[in-house]
Amino acid sequence: MTPRLTAREWTFLGVTLLFWAAFVILLGKDTSWDFRNYHWYGPYALLNGRAGLDVAVAHHGSYYNPYLDVPFYLLAKYTKAWIALGVLGAVQGATVIPLYLMGRSILRVVTKPGDAQLLAGALALLGQFGALTITEFGTTYYDNVMAGFALAGLAIIVCNREALRGGSLRNAALLSALAGLITGMAMGLKLPAMPWCVGFAAALLAVGGSWKHIAVRLIAGGIAGVIGCAIFAAPWMLHVYELTGNPLFPYFNAYWKSPLALEAHYRDLRFVPTSFWRQLFFPFLFTADWHVAGDLALQDIRILIAYLLVIPAGILLLLKKDNPDALVERRAAIILFAFAAASYVAWLKFFAIYRYAILFEMLSVLLIVAAIGLLPIPRRNRFLALAALCAGVLITTRSEFLERAPVEDPYIQTALPPIPRPDRTMVVMTGDAPLGFIATTLPPQIPVLRIDGWFLQPRDGTRLTAMMKERVTRHRREGGDLYLLADATDMTRAKNALKDYGLAIRWPECQQFDTNITGTYQWCPLARLS
């Protein structure tokens, strides 16, 4: 059991949270593609009952679980923008807590008792200064928040490894259940957190002990993990199943066969390596070229270094060649290595998207320290190697901050032209641009249909498209007003998509407008195509 935190340690953690809160406020509002597409629209649609009114406003994201977005949406809508951003920064910065606790627990006293705490604090901060971690601060991707959940579950295992290994079965079950509940919540809120659940199971197994302890840990942790996932995932999946016939709609529709979409999996497999050699050298590839594993420009070598060091260190552990002068506790290193290895394999097979590997970026510093600390070389040489590697990581790390908007209220504001008859109006969207955030500023009685995008197109043959064509035709015959909402740079595509709906743009009456986030957009009345 890790000793209680001292007042100095609490102060360190508190100041770190305040730093990240201030950092995010200074950065400004998130204008990322995902925020404009579904992170603002999703909670709006949930809280305002838009499921039966709108269609595919946010492409695939229209059907993503919005529970994770609700707290920030409510804060940003009903308090000041700087308050919402400050809270977001503090929550995202809270990963320092499990990172610090794990570092404090696994490091052996260096010279005097305070050295381990000082080094743990430095390592925790270094873990938060990864290229992707810095990039995601203040954004609503929430990969860093999900990493916080998974790191908290891992920290419970690492910091209580002796109790889990040889303590009472009751305590082992309770601790495993708590860790499993927290880890499962991450997957329930965001399904791409699934690899961390695989790593969690491997970590429980790596603790060791009697077969009774192992069985109790796995059963308690597994059941609690399923419960944690179900708390946040089950209600939404049931809702989507009732709406579409597929609880993961539109994903894996080749299996669920919802009539509303094509019988396809709709998964993003652009980055998943298929050949053995590409899988083996994948860390080399995405370290050399960020395009290999994602769409966010960055440069960071820490995951590659951890990959290169953990493998030989893991072999030494398997050979039971313990170093009595190790800088880290051997059992803790085994747990960390098992978690990282299992999580990495699951991530590589299912996603291989760097953004979903942000936890590796945070944990890699501890992995590097554990690997170097176990090597059978003089302690001085190990410290020199760690210092050189950490310096190299800091020097070569490159983050490209996403464009931000000024911190002003209201959080979302658009300069949409007046709408004469909102009760008799329908809006259609076209193109791939993220327009969901604009839909939240329309009068609530107006239905919004995205008739064209990277999920649905006018000639895709899906039932959703057929239903939208029926609704648009009926609305037009009943004398309702139809308007187009599109990105100002994508009007040729809009014109072509509208032809398939028998509609034409009334070009002289189009009006451009902007928002307090980013972009220029077109608002055009529509007429029947002659």
C-alpha positions as CSV (number, residue, x, y, z in Angstrom):
1,M,0.0,0.0,0.0
2,T,1.4,3.4,-1.0
3,P,1.8,5.8,2.0
4,R,-0.5,8.7,2.3
5,L,0.3,11.9,0.3
6,T,2.0,14.7,2.2
7,A,0.8,18.3,2.1
8,R,3.7,19.1,-0.3
9,E,2.5,16.4,-2.6
10,W,-1.1,17.6,-2.5
11,T,0.1,21.1,-3.3
12,F,2.1,19.8,-6.3
13,L,-0.9,18.0,-7.7
14,G,-3.2,21.0,-7.1
15,V,-0.8,23.5,-8.7
16,T,-0.5,21.2,-11.7
17,L,-4.2,21.1,-12.2
18,L,-4.4,24.9,-12.0
19,F,-1.6,25.2,-14.5
20,W,-3.5,23.1,-17.1
21,A,-6.7,24.9,-16.4
22,A,-5.0,28.3,-17.1
23,F,-3.2,26.8,-20.1
24,V,-6.5,25.8,-21.7
25,I,-8.1,29.1,-21.0
26,L,-5.2,30.9,-22.7
27,L,-5.4,28.6,-25.7
28,G,-9.0,29.4,-26.3
29,K,-12.0,27.5,-27.7
30,D,-11.6,24.3,-29.6
31,T,-12.4,24.6,-33.3
32,S,-11.4,21.1,-34.3
33,W,-13.3,19.2,-37.0
34,D,-14.8,16.8,-34.5
35,F,-16.0,19.6,-32.2
36,R,-17.8,21.3,-35.0
37,N,-19.2,18.0,-36.3
38,Y,-20.6,16.2,-33.2
39,H,-19.1,17.1,-29.9
40,W,-21.4,20.1,-29.6
41,Y,-24.3,18.8,-31.6
42,G,-24.4,15.4,-29.9
43,P,-25.3,16.6,-26.4
44,Y,-27.6,19.3,-27.9
45,A,-29.5,16.6,-29.8
46,L,-29.7,14.3,-26.7
47,L,-31.0,17.0,-24.3
48,N,-33.5,18.4,-26.9
49,G,-34.9,15.2,-28.2
50,R,-33.7,15.6,-31.8
51,A,-33.5,11.8,-32.6
52,G,-36.8,11.7,-34.5
53,L,-36.5,15.1,-36.1
54,D,-32.9,15.4,-37.5
55,V,-31.1,12.9,-39.7
56,A,-27.3,12.4,-39.9
57,V,-26.5,16.0,-39.1
58,A,-23.1,15.0,-37.8
59,H,-22.5,12.2,-40.3
60,H,-21.6,8.9,-38.4
61,G,-21.1,11.0,-35.3
62,S,-24.8,11.6,-35.1
63,Y,-25.1,8.2,-33.6
64,Y,-22.1,8.3,-31.2
65,N,-22.6,8.1,-27.5
66,P,-23.0,11.7,-26.4
67,Y,-22.9,11.2,-22.6
68,L,-19.2,12.1,-22.5
69,D,-19.9,15.5,-24.1
70,V,-22.8,16.5,-21.8
71,P,-20.9,18.0,-18.9
72,F,-18.8,20.4,-21.0
73,Y,-21.8,21.3,-23.1
74,L,-23.8,22.3,-20.0
75,L,-20.9,24.2,-18.6
76,A,-20.2,26.1,-21.8
77,K,-23.8,26.9,-22.5
78,Y,-24.9,27.9,-19.0
79,T,-21.8,29.4,-17.4
80,K,-18.9,31.6,-18.7
81,A,-16.7,30.2,-21.5
82,W,-13.6,30.6,-19.4
83,I,-15.1,28.6,-16.6
84,A,-16.0,25.7,-19.0
85,L,-12.5,25.8,-20.5
86,G,-10.8,25.9,-17.1
87,V,-12.7,22.9,-15.8
88,L,-12.0,21.0,-19.0
89,G,-8.2,21.8,-18.6
90,A,-8.2,20.7,-15.0
91,V,-10.0,17.4,-15.8
92,Q,-7.6,16.7,-18.7
93,G,-4.7,17.6,-16.5
94,A,-5.8,15.1,-13.8
95,T,-3.8,12.4,-15.5
96,V,-0.9,13.7,-13.4
97,I,-2.4,12.1,-10.3
98,P,-2.3,8.4,-11.4
99,L,1.0,9.0,-13.2
100,Y,2.5,10.5,-10.0
101,L,1.1,7.8,-7.8
102,M,2.5,5.0,-9.9
103,G,5.9,6.6,-10.2
104,R,6.0,7.2,-6.5
105,S,5.1,3.6,-5.9
106,I,7.5,1.8,-8.2
107,L,10.6,3.9,-7.7
108,R,13.1,2.6,-5.2
109,V,14.6,5.3,-2.9
110,V,17.4,6.9,-4.8
111,T,19.5,8.6,-2.1
112,K,17.1,9.9,0.5
113,P,13.4,9.4,1.0
114,G,12.4,12.7,-0.8
115,D,14.3,11.8,-4.0
116,A,11.7,9.2,-5.1
117,Q,8.8,11.7,-4.7
118,L,10.8,14.4,-6.6
119,L,11.6,12.1,-9.4
120,A,8.1,10.8,-9.6
121,G,6.8,14.3,-9.9
122,A,9.2,15.1,-12.7
123,L,8.3,11.9,-14.6
124,A,4.6,12.6,-14.2
125,L,5.0,16.0,-15.7
126,L,7.1,14.7,-18.5
127,G,4.4,12.2,-19.2
128,Q,2.0,15.1,-19.8
129,F,4.2,16.9,-22.2
130,G,3.9,14.4,-25.1
131,A,3.1,15.8,-28.5
132,L,-0.4,14.5,-28.8
133,T,-1.1,15.1,-25.1
134,I,-0.3,18.8,-25.5
135,T,-2.2,19.0,-28.7
136,E,-5.4,17.6,-27.1
137,F,-5.4,19.9,-24.1
138,G,-8.5,22.1,-24.4
139,T,-10.1,20.0,-27.2
140,T,-13.1,17.7,-27.0
141,Y,-11.5,14.6,-28.4
142,Y,-11.5,13.3,-24.8
143,D,-8.9,10.7,-25.6
144,N,-6.8,12.2,-22.7
145,V,-9.8,12.0,-20.3
146,M,-10.4,8.3,-21.2
147,A,-6.6,7.8,-20.6
148,G,-7.2,9.3,-17.2
149,F,-9.8,6.6,-16.4
150,A,-7.6,3.8,-17.6
151,L,-4.5,5.2,-15.8
152,A,-6.5,5.4,-12.6
153,G,-7.5,1.8,-12.9
154,L,-3.9,0.8,-13.6
155,A,-2.7,2.9,-10.6
156,I,-5.0,1.1,-8.2
157,I,-3.4,-2.2,-9.3
158,V,0.2,-0.9,-9.2
159,C,-0.1,0.9,-5.9
160,N,-1.9,-2.1,-4.2
161,R,0.0,-4.9,-5.9
162,E,1.0,-6.6,-2.6
163,A,-2.5,-6.6,-1.3
164,L,-3.8,-7.9,-4.6
165,R,-1.1,-10.6,-4.7
166,G,-1.2,-12.0,-1.2
167,G,-3.7,-10.1,0.9
168,S,-7.2,-11.1,1.9
169,L,-9.3,-12.3,-0.9
170,R,-12.0,-9.8,0.1
171,N,-9.6,-6.9,-0.3
172,A,-8.3,-8.3,-3.5
173,A,-11.8,-8.5,-4.9
174,L,-12.8,-5.0,-3.8
175,L,-9.6,-3.4,-5.2
176,S,-9.9,-5.3,-8.5
177,A,-13.6,-4.4,-8.7
178,L,-12.9,-0.7,-8.2
179,A,-10.1,-0.7,-10.8
180,G,-12.3,-2.6,-13.2
181,L,-15.3,-0.3,-12.7
182,I,-13.2,2.8,-13.5
183,T,-11.5,1.2,-16.5
184,G,-14.8,-0.2,-17.9
185,M,-16.4,3.3,-17.6
186,A,-13.8,4.5,-20.1
187,M,-14.9,2.0,-22.7
188,G,-18.6,2.7,-21.9
189,L,-18.1,6.4,-22.6
190,K,-15.8,5.9,-25.7
191,L,-15.6,2.5,-27.4
192,P,-12.0,3.1,-28.7
193,A,-10.9,2.8,-25.1
194,M,-11.4,-0.9,-25.5
195,P,-7.6,-1.7,-25.7
196,W,-7.1,-0.4,-22.2
197,C,-9.6,-3.0,-20.9
198,V,-7.5,-5.8,-22.5
199,G,-4.4,-4.3,-20.8
200,F,-6.2,-4.1,-17.5
201,A,-7.0,-7.8,-17.6
202,A,-3.3,-8.5,-18.4
203,A,-2.2,-6.3,-15.5
204,L,-4.4,-8.2,-13.1
205,L,-2.9,-11.5,-14.3
206,A,0.6,-10.1,-14.1
207,V,0.2,-9.3,-10.3
208,G,0.8,-13.0,-9.7
209,G,0.0,-14.9,-6.5
210,S,-2.0,-18.0,-5.8
211,W,-4.5,-19.3,-8.3
212,K,-7.3,-18.2,-5.9
213,H,-6.0,-14.6,-5.8
214,I,-5.7,-14.6,-9.6
215,A,-9.2,-16.0,-10.1
216,V,-10.8,-13.6,-7.6
217,R,-9.0,-10.6,-9.2
218,L,-10.0,-11.5,-12.8
219,I,-13.6,-12.4,-11.9
220,A,-14.2,-9.3,-9.7
221,G,-12.3,-7.0,-12.1
222,G,-14.1,-8.4,-15.1
223,I,-17.6,-8.2,-13.7
224,A,-17.0,-4.7,-12.4
225,G,-15.5,-3.7,-15.8
226,V,-18.6,-4.9,-17.6
227,I,-20.8,-3.0,-15.2
228,G,-18.7,0.1,-15.6
229,C,-19.0,-0.1,-19.4
230,A,-22.8,-0.9,-19.2
231,I,-23.5,2.1,-17.0
232,F,-22.6,4.5,-19.8
233,A,-22.9,2.4,-23.0
234,A,-26.0,0.3,-22.4
235,P,-28.7,3.0,-22.3
236,W,-27.4,4.7,-25.4
237,M,-26.9,1.4,-27.3
238,L,-30.5,0.4,-26.5
239,H,-31.7,3.8,-27.7
240,V,-29.8,3.5,-31.0
241,Y,-31.0,-0.1,-31.4
242,E,-34.6,1.0,-31.1
243,L,-33.9,3.9,-33.5
244,T,-32.0,2.0,-36.2
245,G,-31.9,-1.8,-35.4
246,N,-28.1,-1.7,-34.8
247,P,-26.8,-0.7,-31.3
248,L,-23.5,0.4,-32.9
249,F,-25.1,2.1,-35.9
250,P,-23.8,2.4,-38.5
251,Y,-20.7,0.4,-37.5
252,F,-20.7,-3.4,-38.1
253,N,-23.9,-3.1,-40.1
254,A,-22.8,-6.1,-42.1
255,Y,-23.6,-8.1,-39.0
256,W,-26.6,-6.2,-37.6
257,K,-28.1,-5.6,-41.0
258,S,-30.1,-2.4,-40.2
259,P,-32.2,-1.6,-43.2
260,L,-31.3,2.1,-42.7
261,A,-27.7,1.7,-43.9
262,L,-25.6,-0.4,-46.2
263,E,-24.6,-3.9,-45.1
264,A,-21.0,-2.7,-44.5
265,H,-18.8,-2.3,-41.4
266,Y,-18.2,1.4,-41.9
267,R,-14.9,1.1,-39.9
268,D,-11.9,3.3,-40.5
269,L,-9.2,0.8,-41.4
270,R,-6.9,3.2,-43.2
271,F,-4.1,2.8,-40.6
272,V,-4.4,-0.8,-39.5
273,P,-1.3,-2.6,-40.6
274,T,-2.0,-6.0,-42.2
275,S,1.5,-7.5,-42.9
276,F,3.6,-9.0,-40.1
277,W,6.6,-6.8,-40.9
278,R,4.5,-3.6,-40.9
279,Q,3.0,-4.6,-37.6
280,L,6.4,-5.3,-36.1
281,F,7.9,-2.0,-37.2
282,F,4.8,0.1,-36.8
283,P,6.3,2.3,-34.1
284,F,9.2,3.1,-36.4
285,L,6.8,4.0,-39.2
286,F,4.5,6.4,-37.3
287,T,7.4,8.0,-35.5
288,A,9.0,8.8,-38.8
289,D,5.8,9.9,-40.5
290,W,2.7,10.9,-38.5
291,H,0.5,10.3,-41.6
292,V,1.0,6.5,-41.0
293,A,-1.3,6.5,-37.9
294,G,-3.4,9.6,-37.9
295,D,-4.6,13.0,-39.1
296,L,-3.0,15.2,-36.5
297,A,0.5,16.5,-37.3
298,L,3.0,15.8,-34.5
299,Q,6.4,14.4,-33.7
300,D,7.3,12.3,-30.6
301,I,9.8,9.5,-30.2
302,R,8.9,8.3,-26.7
303,I,6.6,5.5,-27.7
304,L,9.3,4.1,-30.1
305,I,11.9,4.3,-27.3
306,A,9.6,2.5,-24.9
307,Y,8.9,-0.1,-27.5
308,L,12.7,-0.7,-28.1
309,L,13.5,-0.9,-24.4
310,V,10.5,-2.8,-22.9
311,I,11.1,-5.8,-25.1
312,P,14.6,-6.7,-23.9
313,A,13.7,-5.6,-20.3
314,G,10.7,-7.9,-20.5
315,I,12.9,-10.8,-21.6
316,L,15.2,-10.2,-18.6
317,L,12.1,-10.3,-16.4
318,L,10.9,-13.6,-17.9
319,L,14.4,-15.1,-17.4
320,K,14.1,-14.0,-13.7
321,K,17.4,-12.2,-13.9
322,D,16.6,-9.7,-11.1
323,N,18.9,-6.8,-10.5
324,P,19.2,-6.1,-6.8
325,D,20.2,-2.5,-7.6
326,A,17.2,-1.9,-9.8
327,L,15.7,1.6,-9.8
328,V,12.2,0.2,-9.9
329,E,10.4,-2.6,-8.0
330,R,10.4,-5.7,-10.2
331,R,6.7,-6.7,-9.7
332,A,5.5,-3.3,-10.6
333,A,7.6,-3.3,-13.8
334,I,6.0,-6.7,-14.7
335,I,2.5,-5.2,-14.3
336,L,3.3,-2.1,-16.4
337,F,4.9,-4.2,-19.1
338,A,2.0,-6.6,-19.2
339,F,-0.6,-3.8,-19.4
340,A,1.4,-2.0,-22.1
341,A,2.0,-5.1,-24.2
342,A,-1.6,-6.3,-24.2
343,S,-3.1,-2.9,-24.8
344,Y,-0.7,-2.2,-27.6
345,V,-1.6,-5.5,-29.4
346,A,-5.3,-4.8,-29.1
347,W,-4.8,-1.2,-30.3
348,L,-2.7,-2.3,-33.3
349,K,-5.3,-4.9,-34.4
350,F,-8.4,-2.8,-34.0
351,F,-7.5,0.8,-34.6
352,A,-3.8,1.7,-35.1
353,I,-4.8,5.4,-34.8
354,Y,-2.3,7.4,-32.9
355,R,-4.9,9.5,-31.2
356,Y,-6.3,6.4,-29.5
357,A,-2.8,5.6,-28.2
358,I,-2.5,8.7,-26.1
359,L,-2.2,6.6,-23.0
360,F,1.0,5.0,-24.4
361,E,2.4,8.5,-24.8
362,M,1.7,9.3,-21.2
363,L,2.8,6.0,-19.8
364,S,5.9,5.6,-22.0
365,V,8.1,7.7,-19.6
366,L,7.4,5.3,-16.7
367,L,8.0,2.3,-19.1
368,I,11.3,3.8,-20.2
369,V,12.4,4.3,-16.6
370,A,11.3,0.8,-15.6
371,A,13.1,-0.8,-18.5
372,I,16.4,1.2,-18.0
373,G,16.1,0.8,-14.2
374,L,16.1,-3.0,-14.5
375,L,19.1,-3.3,-16.7
376,P,22.2,-5.0,-15.1
377,I,24.5,-2.0,-15.6
378,P,26.0,0.4,-13.1
379,R,23.5,2.8,-11.5
380,R,25.4,5.9,-12.7
381,N,25.2,4.7,-16.3
382,R,21.5,4.1,-16.0
383,F,20.9,7.6,-14.7
384,L,23.0,9.1,-17.5
385,A,21.0,7.0,-20.1
386,L,17.7,8.2,-18.6
387,A,18.8,11.8,-18.6
388,A,19.9,11.5,-22.2
389,L,16.7,9.8,-23.3
390,C,14.4,12.3,-21.4
391,A,16.3,15.2,-22.9
392,G,16.1,13.7,-26.3
393,V,12.3,13.2,-26.0
394,L,11.8,16.8,-24.9
395,I,14.0,18.3,-27.6
396,T,12.5,16.3,-30.5
397,T,8.8,16.6,-29.4
398,R,6.8,18.8,-31.7
399,S,3.1,19.7,-31.3
400,E,1.1,21.6,-33.8
401,F,-1.7,23.3,-31.9
402,L,-5.0,23.3,-33.5
403,E,-6.6,26.6,-34.5
404,R,-8.5,28.1,-31.5
405,A,-11.2,30.8,-31.2
406,P,-11.3,33.7,-28.7
407,V,-12.8,33.0,-25.3
408,E,-16.1,34.9,-25.5
409,D,-19.7,34.3,-24.7
410,P,-22.0,32.9,-25.9
411,Y,-19.9,29.8,-26.5
412,I,-21.4,29.2,-30.0
413,Q,-22.8,32.1,-32.0
414,T,-23.7,32.3,-35.7
415,A,-24.8,35.2,-37.9
416,L,-27.5,33.3,-39.7
417,P,-30.0,35.4,-41.7
418,P,-33.5,35.8,-40.3
419,I,-35.9,32.8,-41.0
420,P,-39.4,34.2,-41.9
421,R,-41.4,31.0,-41.2
422,P,-39.5,28.7,-38.8
423,D,-42.6,26.6,-38.2
424,R,-42.8,25.8,-42.0
425,T,-39.0,25.5,-42.6
426,M,-36.8,22.5,-43.3
427,V,-33.0,22.7,-43.7
428,V,-30.8,20.3,-45.7
429,M,-27.0,20.0,-45.5
430,T,-24.6,18.9,-48.1
431,G,-20.8,18.2,-48.3
432,D,-18.3,16.7,-45.8
433,A,-17.8,19.9,-43.8
434,P,-18.6,19.7,-40.1
435,L,-21.9,21.7,-39.7
436,G,-23.4,20.1,-36.5
437,F,-22.5,23.1,-34.3
438,I,-24.4,25.5,-36.6
439,A,-27.6,23.3,-36.4
440,T,-27.7,24.0,-32.6
441,T,-28.4,27.7,-33.3
442,L,-31.4,27.2,-35.5
443,P,-34.9,27.5,-34.1
444,P,-35.7,24.2,-32.4
445,Q,-38.8,23.4,-34.5
446,I,-36.7,23.2,-37.7
447,P,-35.7,19.7,-38.8
448,V,-32.2,19.4,-40.2
449,L,-31.4,16.6,-42.8
450,R,-27.9,16.0,-44.1
451,I,-28.7,14.6,-47.5
452,D,-25.1,14.4,-48.6
453,G,-21.9,13.7,-46.8
454,W,-19.3,11.0,-46.1
455,F,-22.0,8.8,-44.5
456,L,-25.0,9.3,-46.8
457,Q,-25.2,10.4,-50.4
458,P,-28.3,10.9,-52.6
459,R,-27.7,7.8,-54.7
460,D,-26.4,5.4,-52.0
461,G,-29.5,3.2,-52.0
462,T,-30.0,3.3,-48.2
463,R,-33.3,3.4,-46.4
464,L,-32.2,6.6,-44.6
465,T,-31.7,8.4,-47.9
466,A,-35.1,7.1,-49.2
467,M,-36.8,8.4,-46.0
468,M,-35.1,11.8,-46.4
469,K,-36.3,12.0,-50.0
470,E,-39.8,11.3,-48.9
471,R,-39.7,13.9,-46.1
472,V,-38.3,16.6,-48.4
473,T,-40.8,15.9,-51.1
474,R,-43.7,15.9,-48.7
475,H,-42.5,19.1,-47.1
476,R,-42.2,20.8,-50.5
477,R,-45.7,19.7,-51.6
478,E,-47.2,21.0,-48.3
479,G,-45.8,24.5,-49.2
480,G,-43.0,24.5,-46.7
481,D,-39.8,26.5,-47.0
482,L,-36.5,24.7,-47.9
483,Y,-33.1,26.0,-47.2
484,L,-29.6,24.8,-47.9
485,L,-26.8,25.0,-45.3
486,A,-23.3,24.3,-46.7
487,D,-19.7,25.3,-46.5
488,A,-19.1,28.3,-48.7
489,T,-16.3,26.5,-50.5
490,D,-18.4,23.4,-51.4
491,M,-21.3,24.8,-53.4
492,T,-20.6,22.8,-56.6
493,R,-21.1,19.6,-54.6
494,A,-24.3,21.1,-53.0
495,K,-25.7,21.9,-56.4
496,N,-25.1,18.3,-57.7
497,A,-26.6,16.7,-54.5
498,L,-29.7,18.8,-54.7
499,K,-30.4,17.7,-58.3
500,D,-31.0,14.2,-57.0
501,Y,-33.7,15.6,-54.7
502,G,-35.3,17.6,-57.5
503,L,-34.2,20.9,-55.9
504,A,-32.3,23.9,-57.2
505,I,-30.5,26.7,-55.4
506,R,-32.0,30.2,-55.7
507,W,-28.5,31.7,-56.2
508,P,-29.4,35.4,-56.1
509,E,-30.9,35.0,-52.6
510,C,-28.0,33.1,-51.1
511,Q,-26.3,34.8,-48.1
512,Q,-22.9,34.1,-46.6
513,F,-22.5,34.1,-42.9
514,D,-19.8,33.3,-40.3
515,T,-19.6,32.1,-36.7
516,N,-17.5,32.9,-33.6
517,I,-15.7,29.6,-34.0
518,T,-14.4,29.4,-37.6
519,G,-15.5,29.2,-41.2
520,T,-17.7,30.9,-43.8
521,Y,-21.0,29.2,-44.8
522,Q,-23.8,29.6,-47.3
523,W,-27.5,29.9,-46.5
524,C,-29.6,29.5,-49.6
525,P,-33.4,29.2,-50.2
526,L,-34.3,26.3,-52.5
527,A,-36.8,25.8,-55.2
528,R,-38.2,22.9,-57.2
529,L,-35.8,21.9,-60.0
530,S,-37.4,22.9,-63.4
